[in-house]
Amino acid sequence: MLNRNRNVETFLGCESDYEESRIVLYGAPFDSTTSYRPGTRFASRTMRAESYGLETYSPYQDLDLEDAKVFDGGDLELCFGDTERALADIEACARDIVADGKLPFLIGGEHLVTLPAFRAVQAKYPDVAVIHFDAHTDLREEYLGNRLSHATVIRRIWELIGDGRIFQFGIRSGERAEWYWSAEGHTKIQKFSFAGLDETIAALKGRPIYLTIDLDVLDPSCFPGTGTPEAGGVRFTDLLSAALRTIRGCQIVGCDMVELSPPLDPSGTSTATALKLLREMLLALEKPYLK
């Protein structure tokens, strides 16, 4: 259940009351199906604490979070021994946010947490499409016999919405069967980069969009704090530009940021990178309402 009262500790600049806010942040500290190195359960908590090393003002956009209306609902209490129960709790929280006419912004956690958040958004916006930034296809039918895994999350979303509605960028890893399955027309994959993103945004104009960002789309040389690093990723400035173009050009109805694992980068660089992207995304989402 979402806490609608102000928290003692919030993300920097996200201190508005629930009722007056247009965007609601909430954390899903869950990494029970992580296939390699765990630790993403600590992402949202660490990001809150470290956010006070960041300025609220963005020189990229000439906007300030102090002028925005963003509520931080804190972290959900999730059952680590029962994946389906944890997913149900995330979905219930997201449904409440959507029902109140607000935009849910989920901070993971592993990528599987996207599935219940997306279900909640799809219930209100049946024609929603997905823009997905990631290093991995996440299109497996199952992983080690488990259909609910961070390696299967986009396949589970496809089962909800079907062909022609999932657009994947930056992908550079996946088993052969995933690539071949996508190429049958089930999803559209852009390997290695954000080439074709502007054309996709134009084609989806006016349609509700769910944006999911797995931070391992970044090259591990600038973002080592993730459980499944893949060499050959994009630069931070590339990801920032892609995220801002997507938000400005699309009707975003829900979004998330997942797969930061703070324990894997004791320097704090990965957390700082995630926080700057979060600040810029929040400001871009709020820009139509700011001075």
Residue pairs with C-beta under 8 A, 6 or more apart in sequence:
1 76
1 89
1 92
1 93
1 96
2 24
2 26
2 73
2 76
2 93
2 96
2 97
3 73
3 74
4 18
4 71
4 73
5 18
6 15
6 17
7 72
7 73
7 74
9 48
9 49
10 48
10 72
11 25
11 47
11 48
11 51
11 70
11 72
11 278
12 51
12 52
12 54
12 56
12 65
12 275
12 279
13 56
13 64
13 65
13 66
13 68
13 70
13 279
13 282
14 25
14 65
14 68
14 70
14 71
14 72
14 282
15 72
16 68
16 69
16 70
16 71
17 71
18 24
18 71
18 73
20 69
21 69
21 70
21 71
21 102
22 69
22 70
22 102
22 103
22 285
22 286
22 289
23 68
23 69
23 70
23 71
23 102
23 103
23 105
23 282
23 285
23 286
24 70
24 71
24 73
24 97
24 102
24 103
24 104
24 105
25 70
25 71
25 72
25 73
25 105
25 107
26 72
26 73
26 74
26 75
26 76
26 93
26 94
26 97
26 104
26 105
26 106
26 107
27 43
27 44
27 45
27 74
27 75
27 76
27 106
27 107
27 108
27 109
28 44
28 75
28 76
28 78
28 90
28 106
28 107
28 108
28 109
28 113
28 117
29 40
29 41
29 42
29 43
29 44
29 45
29 75
29 76
29 78
29 109
30 40
30 41
30 78
30 80
30 86
30 90
30 108
30 109
30 110
30 112
30 113
31 38
31 39
31 40
31 41
31 109
31 110
31 227
31 261
32 80
32 81
32 83
32 86
32 110
33 83
33 110
33 112
33 143
33 146
33 148
33 149
33 150
33 151
34 40
34 110
34 150
34 227
35 143
35 144
35 149
35 150
35 151
35 227
35 228
36 227
36 228
37 227
37 228
37 261
37 264
38 227
38 261
39 227
39 261
39 262
39 263
39 264
40 108
40 109
40 110
40 226
40 227
40 258
40 259
40 260
40 261
41 80
41 109
42 261
42 262
42 263
43 107
43 108
43 109
43 258
43 259
43 260
43 261
43 262
43 271
43 274
44 75
44 107
44 108
44 109
45 75
46 260
46 262
46 271
47 107
47 260
47 262
47 271
47 274
47 275
47 278
48 72
50 268
50 271
50 272
50 275
51 275
53 272
54 272
54 275
54 276
54 279
56 64
56 65
56 66
56 279
57 63
57 64
57 65
57 66
58 64
58 65
58 279
58 280
58 283
60 240
60 244
60 280
61 244
61 280
61 283
61 284
61 287
63 283
63 286
63 287
63 290
64 283
65 279
65 282
65 283
67 286
67 290
67 291
68 282
68 283
68 286
68 289
68 290
69 286
69 289
70 282
70 286
71 102
73 93
73 97
76 89
76 90
76 93
77 89
78 86
78 89
78 90
79 85
79 86
79 89
80 86
83 112
83 148
84 148
87 112
87 113
87 115
87 116
87 148
88 116
90 106
90 113
90 116
90 117
91 116
91 117
91 119
91 120
92 120
93 104
93 120
94 104
94 106
94 116
94 117
94 119
94 120
94 121
94 254
95 120
95 123
97 103
97 104
97 120
98 104
98 120
98 121
98 123
98 124
98 253
98 254
99 124
103 252
103 253
103 254
103 255
103 285
104 117
104 120
104 121
104 254
104 255
105 254
105 255
105 256
105 257
105 281
105 282
105 285
106 113
106 114
106 117
106 254
106 255
106 256
106 257
106 258
107 256
107 257
107 258
107 278
108 114
108 256
108 257
108 258
108 259
108 260
109 258
109 259
110 150
110 227
110 258
110 259
111 134
111 138
111 150
111 153
111 212
111 214
111 258
111 259
112 148
112 149
112 150
112 152
112 153
113 256
113 258
114 153
114 157
114 212
114 256
114 258
115 148
115 153
115 156
115 157
117 254
117 256
118 128
118 130
118 157
118 160
118 210
118 212
118 254
119 160
120 254
121 128
121 208
121 210
121 253
121 254
122 128
122 160
122 161
122 210
124 253
125 208
125 253
127 207
127 208
128 161
128 165
128 207
128 208
128 209
128 210
128 253
128 254
129 161
129 165
129 166
129 167
129 204
129 207
129 208
129 209
129 210
130 154
130 157
130 161
130 165
130 166
130 167
130 209
130 210
130 211
130 212
131 167
131 169
131 200
131 204
131 209
131 210
131 211
131 212
131 246
131 250
132 138
132 154
132 166
132 167
132 168
132 169
132 212
132 214
133 168
133 169
133 170
133 194
133 211
133 212
133 213
133 214
133 217
133 239
133 242
133 243
134 168
134 169
134 170
134 171
134 212
134 213
134 214
134 216
134 217
135 170
135 171
135 172
135 173
135 214
135 216
135 217
135 228
135 229
135 230
135 233
136 151
136 171
136 173
136 174
136 214
136 216
136 228
136 230
137 154
137 168
137 171
137 173
137 174
137 175
137 178
137 179
137 182
137 189
138 150
138 151
138 152
138 153
138 154
138 155
138 174
138 214
139 152
139 154
139 155
139 158
139 174
139 178
139 181
139 182
139 186
139 187
140 149
140 151
140 152
140 155
140 174
140 175
140 177
140 178
141 147
141 152
141 155
142 149
142 152
143 149
143 151
143 152
146 152
147 156
148 156
150 259
154 166
154 168
154 187
157 166
158 166
158 186
158 187
163 185
163 186
163 187
164 185
164 188
166 186
166 187
166 188
167 187
167 188
167 190
167 200
167 204
168 182
168 187
168 188
168 189
168 190
169 190
169 193
169 194
169 196
169 197
169 217
169 242
170 190
170 192
170 193
170 194
170 217
170 233
170 234
170 239
171 189
171 190
171 191
171 192
172 191
172 192
172 230
172 232
172 233
173 230
179 189
182 188
182 189
183 189
188 200
190 196
190 197
192 232
193 234
193 238
194 234
194 238
194 241
194 242
197 242
197 245
197 246
198 245
198 249
201 245
201 246
201 249
201 250
202 249
204 250
205 249
205 250
206 251
207 250
207 251
208 251
208 253
209 246
209 250
209 251
209 252
209 253
210 252
210 253
210 254
210 255
211 243
211 246
211 247
211 250
211 252
211 254
211 255
211 256
212 255
212 256
212 258
213 239
213 243
213 255
213 256
213 257
213 258
213 277
214 258
214 259
215 223
215 226
215 257
215 258
215 259
215 260
215 270
215 273
215 274
215 277
216 223
216 226
216 227
216 228
216 229
216 230
216 233
216 259
217 233
217 234
217 239
218 226
218 233
218 234
218 235
218 236
218 239
218 273
219 231
219 232
219 233
219 234
219 235
220 226
220 229
220 230
220 231
220 233
222 235
222 236
222 269
222 273
223 229
223 233
223 236
223 265
223 269
223 270
223 273
224 264
224 265
224 269
224 270
225 260
225 261
225 262
225 263
225 264
225 265
225 269
225 270
225 271
226 259
226 260
226 261
226 264
226 270
227 259
227 261
227 264
228 259
234 242
236 273
236 276
236 277
239 277
240 276
240 277
240 280
243 277
243 280
243 281
243 284
244 280
244 281
244 284
246 252
247 281
247 284
247 285
248 284
248 287
252 285
255 281
255 285
257 274
257 277
257 278
257 281
260 270
260 271
260 274
261 270
262 268
262 270
262 271
264 270
265 271
283 290
